[in-house]
Amino acid sequence: MNISQLIRIATYISGSIADNGISEQYQRLLDLCDQALIGDTAVGNDLVEHEFNQLIGKLELVDPISWEKSHLKIFEKLEDPSLLGATASERLRLLFEQCNGDYSRLVQVFENDRKRIVALQDQLKQLKCSLEPLVKPSVDDGGSLEIEERNHLLQIHFEEAVFIKDINQLEKFCRIWSSILTGFTTLTHEDTKEIRIYDIESSSITFYAGIRTLNALSRGIYQILCDYEHILKIKHLQAEIAKLELKNGEEIIDLLEEEIAHVVDTAASVVTAKLTDKYEWNEAEEEGAAVYGMVQTALKQMLSFVERGGRIYTHHSNDLRALNERIISLLS
C-alpha cells in the first residue's frame, strides 16, 4: 500500500464520521439521558427514542461493510467494526430494548462508544499530520523498478507487522527514520526535499532518498555492525553470569551493561568520524559538530533497531544484508 493511499483512506474514514455528525449525535443523546436521570420532566421516553433513532440512522450511513477492501482493512486495524454501520445499529437497538428506560445503563454504553469514535478520529488525524509533510508524489514503478530508482530506496523490515496494528508505532517509526535520513542527507550535502515515504506494507516501510545519502547510511551501519561481535560476547557473558546466581551477579551484569554502552559509543564515534571526514565536515566548527551529533545518534538508533530484530535493506550493499541477518541470528 502506497503511503498516499493510506492518507486518502484515513481522510475518507474520518470524513465519513465527521460529515454525518456521529459524535455530535452521541453527545445530544447523552445530554438527554443525563437530563432524564435527574428527573427533568421535559425529557420523556419519546424524545430520547427519537434522538436514538437519529443516531441509528447516522450510524447506518457509515457502514464499513460497504467500503472498499483497503478502507475496511485499515479501519479494522484501528477499531472494532461494530462501532459503525449496521452491526453497530443492531447492537444498540438490542441494548435499547433491554434497558427499557434504564438511562444509567444507556449513558454508560453511549459514552463508551462516543469515546471510541473520538479516539478513532484522533488517531486518523495524528496519522495524517505525521505523514503528510513527508510525502511527495510517489513514483509509479510500472511493475518493475529501474536500477537507478532502486538505488534511491531504503527498506526497513520487521518479522511481524508491528506498526500498522498501532498508529502511534507507525508514526514513531516514520518520524525516527525521517530523522535518520535527514542526518545522512545533511552529511552528504544532498537535498533533504528528496526524502519521502515510498511505500508501506504490513511488515515494512520503504523510504526514498538521495543516492549519496543511502550509500553513506549503508556504509555506516555496516561498519558499526562489524564491531557488534564484541558486544555479542559481552551479552553472552551476561547470560552465563545470570545462570550462576552469584551473590554479586547483578552488579557484574550492570558493569557489563556499562561496557556495552562504552563499546557502542566508541564504535559509533569511530564510524562517524570517518564519515564526517569523507564528506569534509570539520567537527571543530559549530555546523560540523551538529552534523557529527546527528550521524552518531542515527547510527545508534539503527543499531538499536537491528537489536530488536529489524532489517535494513538498500541496493548499495549486499554485505549489509548478509551481516544484518547474521547479527539477528546470533542475537536469537
Protein Blocks (a to p, Z undefined) as FASTA:
>chain_A
ZZklmmmmmmmmmmmmmmnommmmmmmmmmmmmmmmnopaklcfklmmmmmmmmmmmmmm
mcfklpcfklmmmmmmmocfklgcjklmmmmmmmmmmnnopaklmmmmmmmmmmmmmmmm
mmmmmmmmmmmmmpccdddehhpacfklmmmpccdddfbdfklmpmklmmmmmmmmmmmm
mmmmmmnopafklpccfbdcfkbccddddfklmmmmmmmmmmmmmmmmmmmmmmmmmmmm
mmnopaklmmmmmmmmmmmmmmmmmmmmmmmmmmmmmnopafkbmklmmmmmmmmmmmmm
mmmmmmnopacddfkbmklmmmmmmmmmmmZZ
